[in-house]
């Protein structure tokens, strides 16, 4: 069987790669809201015929769907792939570099937690660099009501979820919010400022700041927090730490499509 000369093979491979990249770029433009053939061709600097040829191939394969007079839209195959990709994400692995960067920026212990019923569960921990170390462990559970992680997760959840997580009269410490009006007001304040705080409400002498990690639908799937001894996190330092926590949560959210 005759083979193409090497330079022709390389040219064909380069052309195929370019077509693939253009196809992916067209998918991104459709996702951004460009649906007509002329607009898509102009966005990539392609001729109408070239854009049409690639779009038609994507539509035949199910990655796009074409509606007369309405243009091109994301197709069912992309939806299936998206769900599969989301299901394959391992949150602790994905979040770990961001948790370590947050620890390095603050020198404090960083936790990753999820909500289960009325409790927060630690699914990862990066120890701080202080001489005084927190004794928390991966797998540990605490009431969502008394933790910054829990309040961050609940504040971005529907209000009915707040009631489900609330334990009347809970007293982890003298500062725990054990009555409903105070707890609901704290969740509203948390949502308004963009981060949650635990000012020795779960453990005496320990303060935390947390922010939610959101998925592509804007739903809280986890939260990240900085925890340390109260002497290292006074009122003046909370806004600085909160900004770093929020930035870490946003970076992780973006990796989840949020």
C-alpha positions in Angstrom: 0.0 0.0 0.0 1.4 3.4 -1.0 2.2 5.8 1.7 2.0 9.6 1.6 5.4 11.5 1.7 6.3 12.6 5.2 5.6 16.3 4.6 2.2 15.5 3.2 1.4 13.4 6.2 2.4 16.2 8.6 0.4 18.7 6.6 -2.7 16.5 6.8 -2.2 16.0 10.6 -1.8 19.8 11.1 -5.0 20.4 9.1 -6.9 17.8 11.1 -5.7 19.4 14.4 -6.7 22.8 13.2 -10.2 21.6 12.3 -10.5 20.0 15.7 -9.5 23.2 17.5 -11.9 25.2 15.4 -14.7 22.8 16.2 -14.0 23.1 19.9 -13.9 26.9 19.6 -17.3 26.9 17.7 -18.8 24.8 20.6 -17.5 27.4 23.1 -19.0 30.2 21.1 -22.4 28.5 20.9 -22.2 28.0 24.7 -21.5 31.7 25.0 -24.7 32.5 23.2 -23.7 32.9 19.5 -26.1 30.8 17.5 -26.3 32.0 13.9 -23.9 30.9 11.1 -22.7 34.3 10.2 -22.0 35.3 13.8 -20.1 32.0 14.5 -18.0 32.4 11.3 -17.1 36.0 12.1 -16.2 35.1 15.8 -13.5 32.7 14.5 -12.5 34.5 11.4 -13.8 31.7 9.1 -15.6 31.8 5.8 -19.3 30.8 6.0 -18.6 27.7 4.0 -15.8 26.5 6.4 -17.9 27.3 9.5 -20.9 25.5 8.0 -18.9 22.4 7.2 -17.6 22.1 10.7 -20.9 22.9 12.3 -22.7 20.4 10.2 -20.2 17.7 11.2 -20.7 18.6 14.9 -24.5 18.4 14.4 -24.4 15.0 12.7 -22.3 13.7 15.6 -24.8 15.0 18.2 -22.5 17.7 19.7 -24.7 20.4 18.3 -28.3 20.6 17.1 -29.5 22.9 14.3 -32.9 24.5 14.4 -34.2 26.3 11.3 -34.3 30.1 11.8 -32.9 29.6 15.3 -29.4 28.5 14.5 -27.1 26.1 16.4 -27.4 25.0 20.0 -25.5 22.6 22.2 -26.5 19.0 21.5 -27.5 16.0 23.6 -24.1 14.3 23.4 -22.5 17.3 25.1 -25.0 17.1 27.9 -24.2 13.4 28.5 -20.5 14.1 28.4 -20.9 17.0 30.8 -22.7 14.8 33.4 -20.1 12.1 33.0 -17.2 14.6 33.4 -18.9 16.0 36.5 -19.4 12.6 38.0 -15.7 11.8 37.5 -14.5 14.8 39.5 -13.0 13.8 42.8 -13.5 16.9 45.0 -10.6 16.4 47.5 -8.1 15.8 44.7 -9.4 18.7 42.7 -9.4 21.0 45.7 -6.1 20.0 47.3 -3.8 22.4 45.5 -6.1 25.3 46.4 -6.3 24.2 50.0 -2.5 24.1 50.2 -2.2 27.5 48.7 -4.7 28.9 51.2 -2.7 27.3 54.1 0.5 28.8 52.7 -1.1 32.3 52.4 -2.5 32.2 55.9 -0.3 29.8 57.8 -3.4 28.4 59.4 -5.2 25.0 59.2 -7.5 24.6 56.2 -10.5 22.2 56.1 -12.8 21.0 53.3 -16.2 19.9 54.4 -19.6 18.7 53.1 -23.0 18.8 54.6 -24.7 15.5 55.7 -28.0 15.9 57.5 -27.4 18.2 60.4 -23.7 17.8 60.4 -20.6 18.9 58.6 -18.0 16.2 57.7 -14.4 17.0 57.1 -13.3 15.4 53.9 -9.8 16.9 53.8 -7.5 18.9 56.0 -4.2 20.7 55.5 -2.4 21.3 58.8 -1.3 24.9 59.6 2.2 26.0 60.2 1.6 27.3 63.7 3.3 25.7 66.7 -0.1 25.3 68.2 -1.9 22.7 66.0 -5.6 21.9 65.9 -6.5 18.3 66.7 -9.2 18.0 64.0 -9.3 14.8 61.7 -10.6 13.9 58.3 -13.9 12.2 58.8 -14.8 14.2 62.0 -18.3 15.4 62.3 -19.7 18.6 63.9 -23.1 20.3 64.0 -23.5 22.5 61.0 -25.2 25.0 63.2 -22.1 25.8 65.2 -19.4 25.7 62.5 -18.3 28.2 59.8 -18.3 25.4 57.3 -21.9 24.4 58.1 -23.1 28.0 58.0 -21.4 28.6 54.7 -23.1 25.5 53.2 -26.5 26.4 54.7 -26.5 30.1 53.8 -26.4 29.3 50.1 -29.1 26.5 50.5 -32.9 27.0 50.4 -34.3 28.4 53.7 -36.2 25.2 54.4 -32.8 23.5 54.6 -31.9 25.8 57.5 -34.7 24.5 59.6 -33.7 20.9 58.9 -30.2 21.5 60.2 -31.2 23.5 63.2 -31.0 21.9 66.6 -33.0 23.8 69.2 -31.0 24.6 72.3 -27.7 23.4 70.9 -24.8 24.5 73.2 -21.4 23.4 72.0 -20.0 26.4 73.9 -21.5 29.5 75.6 -21.4 31.3 72.2 -23.3 28.7 70.2 -26.4 30.1 68.5 -29.0 27.9 70.0 -32.2 29.9 69.3 -33.8 30.0 65.9 -34.2 33.8 65.3 -30.5 34.4 66.0 -29.4 31.5 63.9 -31.6 32.5 60.9 -30.3 36.1 61.2 -26.7 34.8 61.2 -27.3 32.8 58.0 -28.8 35.9 56.3 -25.8 38.0 57.4 -23.5 35.2 56.1 -25.1 35.3 52.7 -25.0 39.1 52.5 -21.3 39.4 53.4 -20.2 36.3 51.3 -18.5 34.3 54.1 -19.3 32.6 57.4 -17.6 32.9 60.8 -17.4 30.7 63.8 -16.3 32.8 66.7 -15.7 30.1 69.3 -19.2 28.7 68.7 -18.1 25.1 68.2 -14.9 24.9 70.3 -13.7 27.3 73.0 -10.6 29.3 71.8 -11.0 28.3 68.1 -12.2 30.7 65.4 -13.0 29.8 61.7 -13.9 31.6 58.5 -15.5 29.7 55.6 -16.9 30.2 52.1 -19.1 27.9 50.0 -18.0 25.9 46.9 -20.7 26.1 44.3 -21.4 23.9 41.3 -22.6 24.9 37.9 -26.1 25.4 39.1 -25.0 27.7 41.9 -25.7 25.1 44.6 -23.3 24.6 47.5 -21.6 21.2 47.3 -18.8 21.8 49.9 -17.1 24.6 51.8 -13.6 25.6 52.6 -12.5 27.1 55.9 -9.5 28.5 57.7 -9.4 27.5 61.4 -7.0 28.6 64.1 -6.7 29.7 67.7 -8.6 32.8 68.6 -5.4 34.7 69.4 -4.3 34.4 65.7 -7.7 35.5 64.3 -8.8 38.7 66.0 -11.5 41.0 64.6 -9.0 43.0 62.6 -7.6 40.0 60.7 -11.0 38.4 59.8 -11.6 40.4 56.6 -8.2 39.6 55.2 -8.5 35.9 55.9 -12.1 35.9 54.6 -10.9 37.4 51.3 -8.4 34.6 50.9 -10.9 32.0 51.8 -13.5 33.4 49.3 -10.8 33.4 46.5 -9.9 29.8 47.2 -13.6 28.8 47.2 -14.2 30.6 43.9 -11.2 28.9 42.3 -12.5 25.5 43.3 -16.0 26.4 42.2 -14.7 27.4 38.7 -13.1 23.9 38.4 -16.5 22.4 39.1 -18.2 24.6 36.5 -19.5 27.1 39.0 
